[in-house]
């Protein structure tokens, strides 16, 4: 028998149990999407040699980082196409399609022969797979952020935004966890570099099929269903149109501006950090994986807490605190990391950065969703965010490695600081989205 809490129906007309089931179903699919996306970065240090001609390790990593960046360039296209699809056909339909595309990309990487077998066709197929994944994840973020914001209650949107980022980080964490198991339990270093790196992509493809099944049974949001009623369509026009989005230029620019520094700071201390710890700090590949995994696990646990705090104090104050702290700590933290030839010291320094990053990451999705009306919300969140993350987050590794290759690695530190400064100006000038929410 259901208890009274489970029976209670919320103002939106959904019981607490139904709401939690919807959030769980959406979150699991989101987790699998981000696992597949981050598996590329986690295993790049192992498969770089398989897909490219043998050269010095930095050049091979530059090649894999360049494909990583090109995958990001597909994210605006995915944000546009799947965002329109979500606003027209529903959040559920778009979420199911995005995880299907991600499955295809992972499967291609898992089965593609190496450079020694098929020559330059190998990196070409790797690029195609990564572009497909970029398209998928470009639509995933905007749609999942929209779904979570519309399924959550008004007083708990910050908390559930944190839950959304838990699944994002957990995807990255699981990718690293699979790497740790392969490194320390199942395979030798030689086996991992020879063929073992294919295992996580095969696992990701299978998991994406399971997530697709779960998403087909998701509950559509009432906000979307209401927007598709004839009276609403007559008032707002066709959903998901670029023209309708461009009638909100301030909101579009706000999403790009607040994403700029936040995503670059996040990718610097998560995705790129594993390579930085090996290439610059001098840790072994195994040590860097352990440090990155421990950092991300704690970072993941902070997301709902920070999101819940934003429900109390507001989104804008937290963003301003993030921007201020990141502005004054980026260069000192990265400079100190250069000289931290101890895994423990590296862990502490990266953890400081991730605590700062959590002030942004935990609420970034809900801040964007609160800016737009329902008929263009998925497109409004997905497209400008994808543009911002492609230009700044997706190029972080390439710019960092290029600065290192020309002997001026510290230039990258100042580049991150400059981008954070621009975002801080946006945080200071923007309105409090919790008070002006259009959800």
N, C-alpha and C positions, 0 to 999 in steps of 0.2 A: 504494500500500500504506500502511496506517495505521502510524504509529510507535507505540512502546510506550506513550507517554503517552496517545495517543488510544484505545488498546485497553483501557487499564486500567479496570477496573470499580470504582467507589467502593463503600463500605460500604452505600450506599442501593440498590445494584443498578443504577446508571445509569453508563454510560461517560462519560468526560470530554467526549467530542465531543457526546454526546446532551445532557449537562447544558448545555454552551455553546449548542447549538442552541435548547434550550428557553428559556434566558435571553435569547438574541437575539430569538426570536419574541415573547416576552412584552414585552420592552423596546421593540420597534418599535411595537407597539400602544399601549403606554403613552405613547410619544413623540407619536404622532398625537393621542391623547386630549388631552394637555396643550397641544399646539399649538392645537387647536380651542378649548380653554378660554381660553387666554391671548390668542388673536387678538382677542377682544372688547376686552380691556383695551388692547392695543397700538394698536388702530385707533379707540378711542373718541373721541379728540380730532378725528378726521376725520368719523365718521358721526353724532356727537351732533347736528349741525345738520340732518341728513337726517331723523331720526326724531322730532324735537321742534320745537315752535314756536320761531321765532327770538326769542331773548332775549339776556341777557348770557351770556358763555361759561361763567362759574362755575355759573350755574343749569343750563345744558345738561349740564355735566359732573356736576352733582349728580344729574340725572335718570338719566344713564347709570350712575352709580355706584350709585344706588338699585336699578336693575335688576340690576346686578352683585351687589349684596348679596342681593337676592331669589333669584337663582340659587343662592347659597350656602345659602339656607334649604331648598332641595330636596335638598341633599347628605345630611342625616341620613336622609331618606326613601329616597334611593338607596342609602345605606349599609346601611339596614335591609333593604330588599327584595332588592337584589342580593347583600348579604352572606348572607342566608338561602338565596338561590338557589345561591350558591357552595358553602355548607356542605352543601347537599342534593344538588345536581345536579353539582357539580364546579367547580373553579377555571376550567378551560378554557371551559365553557359560559357562565359568568358574564362572563368577559373578552370573549368573542365578542359577547354581547348588549350589553354596555356600549358597545363601539366602534360598534355599529350605531345605537344611540340617539344617540350623539354626531354621527354622520354626518347624521342627520335634522335635528338642531338647527342645524348649520352651513349646511345647504342652505336652510332656512327664512330665515335671516338674509341669505344671498346673493341670494335672489330677491324678498324683500319690498320693495314700492314704498315711497317716502318719504312723509313727512307731507304734503307739498304735493299728493300724488296721492290718497292714501286717508285723510287726516286721522288721527284718533286710533286708527284700526285699525293704523297702522304701529307705534307703540310697544306696542300690545297684542300684535301678532305677535312683536315683538322680545322681549317678556317671555315669551311662550310658548316661544320657541326657547331662551331662556336657562334657563328652568325645566327644559326637557328636557335641556339640557347639564348643568345642576346635578345632576339625578337620575343621569345617566350617570357623571359624574366622582365623585359620592359613592360609587357602588359600585366604581368603578375602583380607587381608592386602596387600600381594604381588601383587595380580591381580588388585586391585583397584588403588594401587600406580602406577602400570605400565600403566593402562588405562588412568589415569589422566595425567601422564607425557607425554604420546604419543598423547593425544588429545589437550594438551595445546600448545601454541606457545613458542618458545625458550626463548623469553624475559619475559615471565610471568609464567614460571614453578614454581618458588618459591611461587608466590602468590597463584597459584592453589594447590600447596602442602599444603599451609595454609588452603585453603578451604576444602581439604580432612580431615585435622585434626579438622576443625570445625564440620564436620559430626560425627567424632569419639567422640569428647567431647559432642556434642549435644545429641548423643545417651546416654551417661552417665547422662547428664543433664536431659533428658526426663525421665530416670529411677528414678532419684531423684525427679523430678517434680510430677510424678505419686505417689511416696511415700508421698510427702507433701500433695497432694490432699486427699489421703486416710487417712493420719494422722489427718488433721485439718478440713476436710470438710465432708467426706462421712462415715467414720467408727470410732468406738471407738477403744481404744488400745486393748481391749480384742478381738474384732472382727478381727482386723488386724492380731493378733497373731494366732487366731483360723483358719480362712479361707481367710481373705482378701489378704494375701500375694500371693494367687494364681492369682489374677486379672491381675497383670502386665505381667505374663507369658502368659496368654490367649490373652491379648492385643498384645503382641509381636508376637505370632503365627499368628494372623490375619494380622498384619502389614507386616509380612514377605511374606505372600501370595500376598499382594498388590505390594510389592517391586519386587517380582518375575515376576509379569505381566509387570511392568515398564521395568525391565531389558531385557525382551524378545524383546523389541522394541528399544534397544540401537543400536547405529551405531558402527560398528566395526572400529578399528583404522586403518588408512592407513599404518602405520608402520608394523602392523601384516600382513595385506593383501599383502604388498610388499614382506614380508619375505616368503610367501607361494608360490610365483611364482617359476616355475621350475628352472629358472636360479639361483635364490637365494638359493633354497634347495640344488642344486648341489654344490654350493660354500660353504655353511655352514653346510650341513648335517642335520640330524634329529633334530628338535627343542625339547627343554625340556629334554635333556639327562643329567644325572648326570655326565657322562664322560666329556661332553662339559663344564659343570659348573666347574669341577675340574681343567680345564685348566686356570681358573682364581682364583688361591688360594689367591692372595693378596687381591682381591676384596671381596672374601668370608670372610676372616679374618677381613677385614676392617668393613664390615657390623656387624659382631658379636661384634667387639671391640667398635664401636661407639654406638651400642645399649646397651651394658652392663650397663654403668653408667646412660645413659639417661633414659632408661626405668625403672630402679630401682628408680631413683629420682622421676620420674613421678608417678609411682604406690605408692610410699611412701606418697606423698602429695595429692593424689587423692583417689584411691581405698581403701588403708589402713587407710587413715586419718579419715574417718567416725568412724571406730572402735576405733582408737587411742583417738579421742576426747571424746568418751564415757568411755572407759576402763581406760585411763590414766589421761586425763585432768579433767574428772568428769562432763562433760556436759550431759544433758539428751539426749535421742535418738532424740527427736524432734529438740533440739538446734543444735545437730551435723549435722542433715540433712539440716537445714537452712543455717548453715555456709558453708557446702560443696557445696550446690546449688549456693549460692551467689558467692563463689570463682570460681566455674567452669564456671559460666556465663561470668564473666569478662575475665577469661582465654580463653574462646572460642573466644571472640571478638578480642583478640590479635593475633590470628593465621595468618589471611591473612596479617595483617600489618607487622608482623615479616617476613613472607614469601616474601612480596614485598621488604622489606629492603634487604633481601638476594639476590634478583635480581640485586640490585645496588652494594652491597659491597662484595658479594660472600658468599658461604656456610661455608667455613673453618673458617673465622674470627668469625662468629657467634657461631660456635661450640666451638671454643677455649674460647670465653668469657663465654659461658655457663659452660664449664668444670671448669674454674678458679673460677667463682662465687659459683658454687655448692660445690666445694672442700672446700672452706673456710666458708661456711654458714650452711651446713647441721647440724653439731653438735650444733652450737649455736642456730639455729632455733628450733630444736626438744627439746633441753634442756629448752629453754624459753617457749615452748608450754606446757611442763609438769607442769609449775607453772602458766599458764594462765587460771585461773578459771573464766574468763569472755569470753563470746561468741564473743564480739567485739575484744578483744585482740587476740583470736584464729584466727578470720577472717583476721586480719592484718598480722599476722605471716605466715599463710598459703598462703596469697596473695603474699607476698614477694617471697616465694618459687616458686609459679606458674609463676610469671613474669620471674624468672630465667629459669624455665623449658621451657617456650615458645620459648626461643632462640634455643632449641634443637627440640622440638616437631613440630614446624611449618615447618621445612625443612627436617626432618628425612626421610620422604618418597621419596622426590625428590633426595636427596643425594644418596640414595641406587639405585634408578632407573637409575641415570646418570652413574653409575659404569659399567653397563652390556650392551652387545649388544642385539638386539631385539630378537634373536632366543632363548635366555635363560633368558630374563629379568624378567619375572614373577617368574620363579623358583629361579633366582639369588637374587631377592629381598625377596621373601617369605620364602625360606628355612633357610638361615642363620639368618634372622631376627627372625623367629619363634624359632630357637634354642636359640638365645640370650635372647629373651623375656621370654621364658619358664624357662631358668636357673635362671634368675635374677628378672624379673618383676613378674612372676607367683609364685615365692617362697617368695616374700617380706612379705606377711601377715604371712605365717607360721613361718618364721625366726623371725619376730618381736614379734609374740605372744609367741613363744618358749623362746626367751630372757626374755620376761616379766614374763613368768611362773616360770623361775628359779631365778628371782630376779635381773637380770642384763640387764635391758631394754636398757641401754646406749650402750651396745655392738652392738646393731643393728645400732645405729647412726654411729658408726665408720665403720661398715661393708659397709654402703651406701657410706661413704666418700672414703673408699678404692676402691670400684668399680668405682666411679667417677674419681679417680686419674688414673686408668688404661685407661679409655676412653679418658681422657685428653691427655695422651701420644699418643693415636691413632690420635686424632684431630691434634696434633702438627705435626705428621709425615706424615699424608695423603696428597694427592694432592688436589688441588682445583677442585672439580667435575664440577663446572659450566664451567670452561675453557677446561676441558678434556671430556665433556659429550659425551656419545656414542648414544644419542637419535637422 
